Amino acid sequence: MEINKIIEETDNVAEKYNLRLIEIDRTDNIISLKLLIDNELFIQIYNNTEKGKLNLALVLKNRRLYGYDSEGGKYHCHPFDNPDSHVFVDDNKSIHEFVIDSMKFLEEKELL
């Protein structure tokens, strides 16, 4: 996915869920973003167009709680119940789908 489309989708999600969007790094082929929920809780978005990579992670206190990664057309999930594991899946989540899942999880765990 093109970097401008990643930024546009992330900006739309940030506005919809009242999250603060921070651009961490950008090159011609790479974008790294954070959607801040609070100081220690955020969604990290990393896209490398050259490698076909989109990584999404829900992070609390520098620990991944949940994630979806793709590279070269192969996808895997780091599920809520075991975020260190890799569960291979057919498709990656969109940024919007990932944020919805993350927000539901945080509400269920009373972290919001």
C-alpha positions in Angstrom: 0.0 0.0 0.0 1.3 3.5 -0.8 2.6 5.6 2.0 0.1 8.4 1.3 -2.8 5.9 1.6 -1.5 4.6 4.9 -1.3 8.2 6.3 -4.8 9.0 5.0 -6.3 5.9 6.5 -4.5 6.4 9.8 -5.5 10.0 9.9 -9.2 9.1 9.3 -9.1 6.5 12.1 -7.4 8.9 14.5 -10.1 11.4 13.9 -12.9 8.9 14.3 -11.6 7.5 17.6 -10.1 10.7 18.9 -6.6 9.4 18.9 -3.4 11.5 18.5 -1.5 10.6 15.3 2.3 11.0 15.5 4.6 10.4 12.5 7.8 8.7 13.8 9.7 8.3 10.6 9.2 8.6 6.8 11.4 7.8 3.8 10.4 7.2 0.1 9.5 3.6 1.0 8.8 3.5 4.7 6.4 5.1 7.1 6.2 4.6 10.9 3.3 6.0 12.8 1.8 5.9 16.3 -1.8 6.4 17.3 -1.6 7.5 20.9 -4.3 6.3 23.3 -2.4 7.6 26.3 1.2 8.0 27.4 2.0 4.3 27.7 -0.7 2.9 25.4 -0.6 3.2 21.6 -1.0 1.5 18.2 2.1 1.3 16.2 1.9 1.2 12.4 4.9 0.4 10.2 4.7 0.1 6.4 7.5 -0.7 4.0 6.2 -0.5 0.4 9.4 -2.0 -1.1 9.0 -5.2 1.0 5.2 -5.4 0.9 5.2 -5.1 4.7 2.5 -3.7 7.0 2.9 -4.3 10.7 0.3 -3.3 13.2 0.8 -3.6 17.0 -1.2 -2.6 20.1 1.5 -1.7 22.7 1.2 -1.1 26.4 4.3 -0.1 28.4 6.6 -1.2 25.6 5.0 -4.7 25.4 2.9 -5.9 22.4 -0.6 -6.9 23.5 -1.8 -7.8 20.0 -0.5 -7.5 16.4 -0.8 -8.3 12.7 2.2 -8.5 10.5 2.7 -9.0 6.8 5.8 -9.4 4.6 6.0 -10.4 1.0 2.3 -11.5 0.9 2.5 -13.7 4.0 0.5 -12.8 7.1 0.5 -13.7 10.7 -1.3 -12.6 13.9 0.0 -12.1 17.5 -3.3 -12.9 19.3 -4.5 -11.2 22.5 -4.2 -14.4 24.6 -0.6 -15.1 23.5 1.0 -12.0 21.7 4.4 -13.7 21.5 3.0 -16.5 19.3 2.6 -16.4 15.5 -0.6 -17.6 14.0 -0.6 -17.6 10.2 -3.7 -16.1 8.6 -4.9 -15.7 5.0 -5.2 -11.9 5.1 -3.9 -8.9 7.0 -6.2 -6.6 8.9 -6.8 -3.1 7.6 -5.7 -0.3 10.0 -9.3 0.5 10.7 -10.2 -3.2 11.5 -7.1 -3.4 13.7 -8.1 -0.3 15.7 -11.6 -1.5 16.1 -10.4 -4.9 17.5 -7.9 -3.1 19.7 -10.4 -0.7 21.2 -12.9 -3.5 21.9 -10.2 -5.5 23.7 -9.1 -2.4 25.7 -12.7 -1.8 26.7 -13.3 -5.4 27.7 -10.1 -5.4 29.8 -11.1 -2.0 31.3 -7.9 -0.4 30.1 -9.7 2.6 28.5 
